[in-house]
Amino acid sequence: MAWEHLSVNKPHLVYIILGGFTTIFMLVSSVIKERLYIGEATVATICGIIFGPHAANLIDPGTWGNTDQITLEFSRIVLVVQCFAVGVELPKAYMERHWRSVVFLLVPVMTFGWLVTSLFIWAVFKDHMNWLDSLCIAACVTATDPVLAASVVGKGKFAKRVPKHLRDLLSAESGCNDGMAFPFIYLAIYIIRYKGHPNEVALHWFCYTILYECLFGAIYGVAVGYIARRLIRWAHEKDIIDRESFLVFYFVLALFCAGSGSMLGMDDLLVGFAAGVGFSNDGWFTAQTEESHVSNVIDLLINLAFFVYFGTIIPWAQYNAGYLGLD
C-alpha cells in the first residue's frame, strides 16, 4: 500500500538530480576548484551527460517541447546576468578611464581572432563549406565567455595571482565582447544573404546592427542602469527598501534588461553589460554589497543549473555527421 503513494515522474527526477548534484558539489567545491583545478561548468556538464538521454536517460529535454527555444532563453538569462554582474563589479568609473584599452581588445584584437578562427574552421571543413560560412561559425566562438573567465578574474586564489589591472581589463572585455560578437555574426550573415548587393550589406550591417542593436543598445543599457541606480539610492536613503530586496535588485534588473533588450531587437548582452556599468559607475552599490557576495551565489546557482541542462542536450550523433565530413 505504501508504494501507491509514490509519485515518480520526470520533473521529480530533475529536482532530485539537480538538487543532489548541487548539494554534493558544494560540499567539496573547494577541493574541486582549488585542488583539482576544475570549474563548476565542467563538473555540471559531466553530470548532465551522465544523467542525460545518452547515458542514464533520466533527464531528456527533448521531451519538454521546443528544445531550441528553451536553450536560447535559458542561455540568454545566464549570459545577460553574467554580463550585468561583470559591469556591476568593475571599479568605480572604470569604463570612463580605461575605454581605450577595452576598445583595443574589442576591435583589432577581436577582429584578428575572428579571422584566424575562421581560417582554422575553413581548413577543417573546406570540402563542406566556404570561407563565408566559416566566418559565421567563427563569430560564435570568438567572444570570451564571462562564465569560463571567472576562474581568472573572480575572487579565487588563482585570480589573486593575476595583477588587478589585468583582472579588471579582462573582466570588462569578457563582459562586453559577447555583445560585440553581433557585428561579426551579422556581417557574415548579410554577406551570404545579400551576396552581390554590397549596398544592402552596408545598409543592414551599419544601420541595423552597428547603430541600432549595438550603439543604441549600449546607450539604452546605460540609461536603464543610471535610472535604476538613482531609484535604489533614493529608496535606500528614504529607508523604504529592505535589505533582502536591496541585495536581489541587481538580479531582477538584469532580467528586465534581457527582456526589454530582446523585445526591442537590440543586443541584449551588450544592454546587460552597459546597464551594469551605468548601475554601479559611482561605486556606491558595490560598496554597499561588498560583504554579501549575493551576486556570486546567484551566478553559481544559475551556472550549475544551466550546465547540467547543457550536458543533457549535447548532440553527440552530430559529431559523426557525414554531411560535415565527420564520419
N, C-alpha and C positions, 0 to 999 in steps of 0.2 A: 504493500500500500504506500510505503514511503516514496518509492520510485515514481509513483504517479504525480507527485508534486514537483518533480524536477522539470525545469524549463530550459532545455539546451537548444539554443538557436545561434545563428551566425553573429548577430550583434553581441550576445553574451560572450561568445568566444573571443571576439575582438576586444572586449573590455578586459577579459582575463589576461589575454596575451599582452596587450599594451600595458596594462597596469602591472602585471607580473614582471615583464621585462624591465620597465622603468624602475620598479622597486629594487630589483636585483642590481641593475646598473648603478643606481645611485648609492647603494651600499658599498660598492667597490669602485666608484668613479675615480677616486684619486689614484688608485693603483693602475687602472686602465689608461688614464690620461697622462700621468706623470712618470709611470714606470714602464708601461708597455708602449707608450708614445702613440696611442690610438685615440682618435677623436670620437665623439659621440655619434657623428654622422656615419662613420664606418660600421660601428657596432650595431646601430639601429638598422642599417641596411642589411647586414647579415641576418639579423633577427627576422626582418621581413622576408628575406629569401627562404629561411628555414621554414617559416610558417605559411609561406605563400603557396600559390597553386602548383608550383613546380616541385615542391617537396612535401611538406605535411598536408598541404591543401586545406588548412583551417581558415585561412583568410583569402578570399578571392574577390577583389574589387570589380572584376569583370561582371559579376552578378548584381552589382549595385546600381547599374544604369549606364549613363554616358560617362565612361571612364576618362575620356579626353577632357570633358568639361570639368569633371571633379578634379583631375590633376591640374588643369590650368588654374582653377580658382584656389585650390589648396596651395600651390606653389606661389601664386600671386600674393596671398596673405603672408606666407613665410618671408618672401623677399621684401615686400613693402615694409613689414615690421622690422626686418633686419636693417634695411636701408635707413629707415627713420631712426632706429636706435643708434646707428653709426653717426648720423647727423647730430643727434642729441648729445652724444658722448664726446664730440670734438671739443677742444679747448675754446675758451671764450674768444669770439671774433676770429676764429681760425681761418675761415674761407676768405675773409677780408684781407688778412695779412699774407696768406700763402696761396692765393688763387693762381699765381703764375706757375708754381710748381705742379699744382694739380692739373692745370690745363696742359702743361708739357707732357705729363704722363697720359692724359686722355687723348690728345690729338696726335702728335707724331709717334709716340711710343706705342699707343694702342693701334694706330693705323699700321705701323710696321708689323706688329704681332699678328694683326688680322691678315695681312698679305702673306706673311711667312706661313701661317697656319693653313691658309687656303692652298698654298703650293704643296704642302705635305698631303693634304686631303686629295688634291688633284692627282698627285703622283700615285697614291694608293688606289684610287677609283677612276683613273683616267679612261679606262675602257667602258665605263658606265655613265660618266657624266663629264660635262665640260667645265672650264675654269669658272664660269659664272655660277654654276651650281655649287662648286666648292667654296666660292666666296660667301654664298648664303649660309652654308653649313658652318664655315669658319667663324662667321659673326656670332653664332650661337655659343661658341666655346671660347671666345676671345676675352670676355669680361672676367674679372677676378670675383669669385663668389665670396660675399661677406660672411657666409656661414663657415666656409672652409678656411677663410683667412683669420678666423677668430683665435686660432692657436698661436698666431704670430703677433696679433695686435690686441689680444684680450688682456686678461689680468692674471694669467697663469705664470708659473716660474720661467717658462720659455720666453714669454713675452718680455719679461724683465731683462732678458739678455739683449734685447733689441733696443737701441737708443730711442728715447721718447720721441724725438723729432721725426725719426723714420716710422715709428708706430703710428703717429698721428697722420703722416702723409699717406701711408698705406691704408689706414682706415678711411680717410677721405676719398682716396682713389677707388677702393673697393666698394664704397657706398654709392658713388655716383657713376661708376663705369658700367654697371648693369643697365642703367638707363641710357648711357651713351652708346650702348650697342645698337640701339634702334636705328641710327643713321646708317650704320654698316649693313644691317639686315635689309632695310628698305631700299638702299641704293642697289643692292644686288637684285632684289625682287623687281624693282621698277625697270632696271636694265633688261631683265628677262621678259617682263610683261610688255614693255613698250620698245622692244628691240627695233632699231631702225628709226625711232622717233625721239631724238635727243631732247627736243623741246619739251615733250611730255615728261621725260625722265627728270629734267631740271625743274619743271614746274611742281611736280608731285613731291620730289625729294626735298627741294629747298623750301617751298612754301608750306607744304603739309607737315613733313617730318621735322625739318630743322626749326622753322619759325613757330609752327603751332604746337606740335607734340613735345618738342624739347624745350625751346626757349620760353614759350608761353607757359608750358607745364612747370618749368622751374620758377618762373615769376609767380604763378598761381600757388605753388607749394610754399614759397617764402611768405606770401601774403597770408595763407592759412596758418602757418606756424607763428607768424608775428601776432596775428589777431588772437590765436589761442593762448599765446604767452601773456598778452595783456589781460585776457579774461581770467586766466587761472591766477595770475598775480593779484588782480583786483579781488578775486574771491578769497584768496589767502589773506590779504590784508584786512578784508572785512570779516574774516573768520566765519564764512558761510560754507566752507568746504571741509569735509573731514579728511583725516589722514589717509584712509584707505582709498577714497576717491581721488585724492591728490596723487597717490602713487600710481594708480592704474590709468590716469588721464592720458599719458603718452601712448598707451596701447590702443585705446579707443580712438584717439586722434589719428593714429596710423591706419586703422580700419576705415575711417572717414576718407582719408587720402586715397586709399586703394579703391574705394567705391566711386568717389567723385571723379578721380582721375580717369578711371576706366570708362565711366559713363560719358564723360566729355571727350573721349577719344584721345586723351593725352598720354604721355609717357608716365604711367603710374609709378614706376620705380624711381624715376627722377623727381616726380612730385613728392614721393615719400621722403627722399633724402633732403630735398630742398625745404620741406616742411620741418624736418628735424633740425636743420641748420637755423631756420628762422625762429623755431620754438625755443632754442637754447643758446642763441647767439650771444646773449649777455652773461651766460654762465650761471644765472640765478637758479634755474630748475636743477641743474646738475649739482650745485652746492646743497640744495635742499634734500636731494635724494641720494647723496653720495654713500651713505651708510646703509641704505635699504637693500641695494642690489636687486630691486624688483625687476629691472629690465633683463638682468641675467637669468633670473628664474623663469620669466615668461619665454625668453628666447630658447632656453634649454627644453622646456616642455613642448614648444612648437616644433623645434628641430627633431626631437625624438619621435614625436608622432608622425611628422612628415616623412622621415627617412625610413621608418618601419613601413609606411604605406608605399614609399618608393621601391623598397626591396620586393614588395609583392607584385609590382606591375612591370618589372624589368622584362622586356620581350625577348626571352632567350632564343626563341625559334628564329627570330630575325637575324641573329648572329650567324646563321647558316643560310642566309637568303642568297639564292643563286643569281637573282637579278642585280645584286650588288657585287657579285664576284666573291662572295664569302663562303661558298660551298666547297 
